[in-house]
Structure formats: C-alpha cells, structure tokens
C-alpha cells in the first residue's frame, strides 16, 4: 500500500501535483486557449472558425472567411492581449490566422 505524503493538502494542490507528475499542462493549455478564443470572439466569428490550435506559444486559427481573416489581422496584438487576460497568464505570444 502506498504511503500518503500529507493529509493536509487542498484539492487544488493535489490536482496541480497530479498535472505536473503526468505532464498534462501542455494539453490543458491547448484546451484553455481554444475555450478562450470561443468565449472572446462570440458567435459571429466562431461560425467562421474551423480550427483553433495552440503550438508552443503560437495560436493557429483557421477561418473560412478571407474578409474576416483580413479584418482580424488588423487587431492581432489586441486579440493576443485579450486572450492572455482571459487565460490569466501569458500563454499566447503570436497569432496566426489562416
């Protein structure tokens, strides 16, 4: 039977330890980035969004509308700032719209 490390750990500490031990943070970051995009952009942009993928510190967003892609490219720095604020940490440093 495994020995307990400490009986006084909070749920947050236990989950953080589990995530670090199993190296799950990168996958969680990918899901969080996609969720942040959906929450910030709203239904209008999301209806033209075909894929959202985080690779390293770059967020790749595929859009089916070239007009929307061009318009969003004008505000890339603001979008990156808004995404990082939504995530609560600096996770996205570059945004690629395709």
C-alpha positions in Angstrom: 0.0 0.0 0.0 1.3 3.4 -1.0 2.3 5.9 1.8 0.5 9.2 1.9 2.6 12.3 1.6 0.5 14.6 3.6 -3.1 14.5 4.9 -3.5 18.3 4.9 -3.3 19.0 1.1 -6.0 21.0 -0.6 -7.8 19.7 -3.7 -6.0 22.4 -5.8 -2.6 21.3 -4.6 -3.4 17.6 -5.2 -4.6 18.4 -8.8 -1.6 20.6 -9.5 0.8 17.8 -8.4 -1.1 15.3 -10.5 -0.9 17.5 -13.6 2.8 18.1 -13.1 3.6 14.4 -12.4 1.8 13.3 -15.5 2.9 16.2 -17.7 -0.6 17.2 -18.6 -0.1 21.0 -18.5 0.5 21.4 -22.3 -2.7 19.6 -23.2 -4.6 21.7 -20.6 -3.2 24.9 -22.1 -4.4 23.8 -25.6 -7.9 23.3 -24.3 -7.8 26.6 -22.4 -6.6 28.6 -25.4 -9.4 27.1 -27.6 -12.0 27.9 -24.9 -10.7 31.4 -24.5 -11.0 32.0 -28.3 -14.6 30.8 -28.3 -15.5 32.9 -25.3 -13.9 36.1 -26.6 -14.9 36.0 -30.2 -18.6 35.3 -29.9 -21.0 33.6 -32.3 -20.2 35.8 -35.3 -16.5 34.9 -35.5 -17.0 31.4 -34.2 -19.3 30.5 -37.0 -16.4 31.1 -39.5 -13.7 29.5 -37.3 -12.9 26.0 -38.5 -9.9 25.1 -36.2 -8.1 26.6 -33.2 -4.8 25.0 -32.2 -2.0 26.1 -29.8 1.5 25.0 -30.7 4.1 26.3 -28.2 3.3 29.9 -27.7 1.6 30.4 -31.1 -2.1 30.2 -31.6 -3.2 29.0 -35.1 -6.7 29.9 -36.1 -8.3 28.7 -39.3 -11.1 30.8 -40.7 -13.4 30.1 -43.6 -13.8 33.8 -44.5 -10.9 35.7 -46.1 -12.7 39.0 -45.3 -12.9 38.2 -41.6 -9.3 36.9 -41.6 -8.1 40.2 -43.0 -10.2 42.3 -40.5 -9.0 40.3 -37.5 -5.4 40.5 -38.7 -5.6 44.3 -38.1 -6.1 43.8 -34.4 -3.8 40.8 -33.7 -2.0 42.5 -30.7 -5.3 43.4 -29.1 -6.6 39.9 -29.6 -3.4 38.4 -28.1 -3.7 40.7 -25.1 -7.4 39.8 -24.6 -6.7 36.1 -24.9 -3.9 36.2 -22.3 -6.1 38.2 -19.9 -8.9 35.6 -20.3 -6.3 32.8 -19.6 -4.9 34.6 -16.6 -1.3 34.1 -17.9 0.9 34.9 -20.9 0.3 31.8 -22.9 -0.1 33.2 -26.5 2.7 35.3 -27.9 1.9 35.0 -31.6 -1.4 34.7 -33.5 -1.5 33.1 -37.0 -4.8 33.5 -38.9 -5.2 31.1 -41.8 
